[in-house]
Amino acid sequence: MIDKNKFEFFILKFLQKFFMLIGLNAGRRIAVVLAYFLYYVVRLRKDIVEKNLRLAFPELNEKEINKLVFENLRSSLITFIEVLTLPKFDKEGFKKLFLPSDIKEFLADYTKESGVILLTGHFGNWEYAAVWVGLSLNIQLSVLVKPMRNPYATELLRKNRTKFGNIEIPVGLSVKELLKKIYLKEAVGIVADQRGKKEGIRVKFFGRETAVYTGSALMAIKTKVPALFIITVRDKDYRYKTIYEEIKYDDLEGTTDEKVAALTQRYFNVLEKHIRQYPEQWFWMHNIWKY
């Protein structure tokens, strides 16, 4: 009997070797062809993407929705190919994938005095974003991760994420380990836009009640360290522009739970603002409005 995990890993390694052989630029061009294949033939999670986009942008007509669905599939494929080919880059080559930025100066103002929580989303290439922050600051960024079902794929992704010095903190050990890093005045990175539990706290996201996780907001409230929003936006030439801002919460009042909910809402407000500007670059394949 074929081991499903090993078979999937074999396919993944084959794709990695293929795209590393032909090069990232060629791989990005192939993403257009693959996007047509997913759109018209396989329809991989196309229905979820389409449903989410209709809910988020009810003002768009049928033609505009279909165009955005295709662009989103293409963007997701480019992200996948970029992540697979990361091992071929050295530090200087990787840095060239990003537009000039003063992120080092921006973050240095915060990391001098305390730890810092960096909040991002499944936007642009979030895997590249974490690597980029670590390289830009010359630090070991601790990144919260959820292991994949396939342990072989999890290990492949771990090697990519830690190639230039970052470390992973798996969900489960997360709270204790992340707090330890924060109290040591280090930076931790969290992709904070996952769908939460059905019975959990809900915030407004594109005008809809949305179940979310609030652990990152709770850590910020408890430790009183800065919460910084960072995403990378893919430009037309495939280089990345870094967008960042502080999400302030020192003015919040009420109970801890009320502060956590309010800070989480502020994070999603900022995320939504940028998704509306670059809607094709968020990971709409995630069934954010499942319930």
C-alpha positions in Angstrom: 0.0 0.0 0.0 1.3 3.4 -1.0 2.2 5.7 1.9 0.2 8.8 1.2 2.5 11.2 3.1 5.6 9.8 1.3 3.9 10.0 -2.1 2.8 13.6 -1.5 6.4 14.4 -0.4 7.8 12.8 -3.5 5.6 15.1 -5.7 6.6 18.1 -3.6 10.3 17.3 -3.9 9.9 16.8 -7.7 8.2 20.2 -8.0 10.9 21.8 -5.9 13.7 20.4 -8.0 11.9 21.3 -11.2 11.3 24.9 -10.3 14.8 25.3 -8.9 16.1 24.0 -12.2 14.2 26.3 -14.5 14.5 29.3 -12.2 12.1 31.5 -10.3 11.3 33.8 -13.2 10.3 30.9 -15.4 8.3 29.4 -12.5 6.3 32.6 -12.1 5.4 32.5 -15.8 4.3 28.9 -15.5 2.1 30.0 -12.6 -0.2 31.6 -15.2 -0.7 28.3 -17.0 -1.2 26.5 -13.8 -3.7 29.1 -12.7 -5.8 28.4 -15.9 -5.6 24.7 -15.1 -6.8 25.2 -11.5 -9.5 27.6 -12.7 -11.0 25.6 -15.5 -10.1 21.9 -14.8 -9.2 21.0 -11.3 -11.1 23.9 -9.6 -9.0 23.4 -6.5 -10.8 25.4 -3.8 -12.1 27.7 -6.5 -15.6 27.6 -5.0 -14.3 28.8 -1.6 -12.3 31.6 -3.2 -15.3 32.7 -5.2 -17.6 32.5 -2.2 -15.3 34.5 0.0 -14.8 37.2 -2.6 -18.5 37.6 -3.2 -19.0 38.0 0.5 -16.2 40.5 0.9 -16.9 42.5 -2.3 -20.7 42.4 -3.0 -20.3 45.4 -5.2 -18.3 43.5 -7.8 -20.1 42.1 -10.9 -19.7 38.6 -12.2 -16.9 39.5 -14.6 -14.9 41.3 -11.9 -15.3 38.4 -9.4 -14.1 35.9 -12.0 -11.1 38.0 -12.9 -10.2 38.3 -9.2 -10.6 34.6 -8.6 -8.1 33.9 -11.4 -5.7 36.5 -10.2 -5.9 35.1 -6.7 -5.2 31.6 -7.9 -2.2 32.9 -9.8 -0.9 34.8 -6.8 -1.2 31.7 -4.5 0.7 29.6 -7.0 3.5 32.2 -7.3 3.8 32.2 -3.5 4.0 28.4 -3.5 6.7 28.3 -6.2 8.7 31.1 -4.4 8.6 29.1 -1.2 9.8 26.0 -2.9 12.7 27.7 -4.6 13.9 29.6 -1.5 16.8 27.1 -0.8 18.6 28.3 -4.0 19.1 31.8 -2.6 21.9 33.1 -0.4 21.4 36.1 1.9 22.3 38.8 -0.6 20.3 37.1 -3.4 17.2 36.9 -1.2 17.5 40.5 -0.2 17.3 41.6 -3.8 13.7 40.2 -3.9 12.7 43.2 -1.8 12.4 46.9 -2.6 14.4 49.3 -0.5 12.9 49.8 2.9 13.6 51.5 6.2 12.1 48.6 8.1 15.4 48.1 10.0 15.2 51.6 11.4 11.5 51.3 12.1 11.8 48.1 14.1 15.1 49.1 15.8 13.2 51.8 17.7 11.0 49.2 19.2 13.4 46.3 19.8 15.8 48.5 21.8 13.6 48.7 24.8 11.5 45.5 24.8 10.3 42.4 23.0 8.0 43.0 20.2 5.1 41.0 18.6 5.0 41.2 14.8 1.6 40.5 13.4 1.2 39.5 9.8 -1.4 37.7 7.6 -1.6 35.3 4.8 -0.8 38.1 2.4 1.7 38.4 -0.5 4.3 35.9 0.5 4.1 35.7 4.3 6.9 33.0 4.4 9.3 35.4 2.7 8.2 38.2 5.0 9.4 36.4 8.1 12.7 35.5 6.5 13.1 39.1 5.3 12.5 40.6 8.8 15.1 38.3 10.4 17.7 39.2 7.7 16.9 42.9 7.8 17.4 43.2 11.6 20.1 40.5 11.7 18.1 38.7 14.4 16.7 35.3 15.1 13.0 35.8 14.7 10.8 33.3 16.5 7.9 32.3 14.2 4.7 30.6 15.5 3.8 27.7 13.2 1.2 25.0 12.9 2.6 21.7 11.7 1.1 20.3 8.5 -0.6 17.0 8.3 2.3 15.6 6.3 5.4 15.4 8.5 7.7 15.2 5.5 6.3 18.4 4.1 6.5 20.0 7.5 10.2 19.3 7.7 10.8 20.7 4.2 9.0 23.9 5.1 10.9 24.1 8.4 14.2 24.0 6.6 13.1 26.8 4.4 11.9 28.9 7.3 15.0 28.5 9.3 17.5 28.7 6.4 18.9 32.1 7.5 18.5 31.8 11.3 14.9 32.1 12.2 13.4 29.5 14.5 10.0 27.8 14.6 7.8 27.6 17.7 5.1 25.0 17.1 1.5 25.5 18.2 1.1 23.7 21.5 4.3 24.9 23.0 3.6 28.3 21.8 2.4 30.3 24.8 5.3 29.4 27.1 8.0 29.7 24.5 6.7 32.9 22.9 6.4 34.6 26.3 10.0 33.5 27.1 11.2 35.2 23.9 9.2 38.3 24.6 10.6 38.6 28.2 14.1 38.2 26.7 13.3 41.3 24.6 13.2 39.3 21.4 10.9 39.5 18.4 8.2 37.0 17.7 6.2 36.6 14.5 2.6 35.5 14.3 0.3 35.0 11.3 -2.9 36.1 13.1 -5.7 35.8 10.5 -6.6 32.2 10.9 -10.2 31.2 11.5 -10.9 30.7 15.2 -13.2 28.3 17.0 -16.9 28.5 16.4 -17.6 29.4 20.0 -14.7 31.9 20.2 -14.5 35.6 20.0 -15.8 37.3 16.8 -14.8 40.5 15.2 -16.0 42.4 12.1 -14.1 41.5 9.0 -15.4 42.9 5.7 -18.5 43.8 7.6 -19.2 40.2 8.7 -19.0 38.5 12.1 -15.9 36.4 12.0 -14.6 33.8 14.5 -10.9 34.6 15.2 -8.0 33.6 17.4 -7.0 36.2 20.0 -3.8 34.7 21.5 -1.5 37.3 20.0 -3.6 40.1 21.3 -3.7 38.5 24.8 0.1 38.2 24.8 0.4 41.9 23.8 -2.0 43.0 26.6 -0.3 40.8 29.2 3.3 41.7 28.4 2.6 45.3 27.3 5.0 45.1 24.4 4.4 46.8 21.0 2.2 45.1 18.5 3.5 45.8 15.0 1.7 44.9 11.7 3.9 43.9 8.8 3.1 42.5 5.4 4.9 42.2 2.1 3.1 43.2 -1.1 4.2 41.7 -4.4 4.9 44.4 -7.0 4.5 44.1 -10.7 8.1 43.2 -11.2 7.7 40.4 -8.5 9.8 42.3 -5.9 8.2 42.9 -2.6 7.3 46.2 -0.9 7.2 46.1 2.9 4.3 47.7 4.7 4.3 48.2 8.4 2.7 50.2 11.2 2.2 50.0 14.9 -1.2 48.9 16.2 -1.6 51.0 19.3 -3.6 49.7 22.2 -2.5 51.8 25.2 -5.7 53.7 25.1 -8.0 50.7 25.5 -10.2 50.5 28.6 -12.3 47.8 30.3 -11.6 44.2 31.3 -8.7 42.1 29.8 -11.2 40.3 27.6 -12.6 43.6 26.3 -9.1 44.9 25.5 -8.1 41.7 23.8 -11.2 41.8 21.6 -10.6 45.5 20.8 -7.0 45.0 19.9 -7.9 42.0 17.7 -10.5 44.1 15.9 -7.8 46.8 15.3 -5.5 44.2 13.7 -8.3 43.0 11.4 -9.2 46.6 10.5 -5.6 47.2 9.4 -5.4 43.9 7.5 -8.7 44.6 5.7 -7.5 48.0 4.7 -4.6 46.5 2.8 -6.6 43.5 1.4 -9.0 46.0 -0.2 -6.0 47.7 -1.9 -4.5 44.4 -3.1 -7.4 41.9 -3.0 -5.7 39.3 -5.2 -2.8 38.9 -2.7 -4.7 37.6 0.4 -5.2 33.8 0.7 -8.9 33.6 -0.1 -8.6 29.8 -0.2 -8.8 29.9 3.6 -12.5 29.2 4.5 -12.6 32.2 6.9 -16.4 32.3 7.0 -17.1 28.6 7.5 -19.5 29.4 10.3 
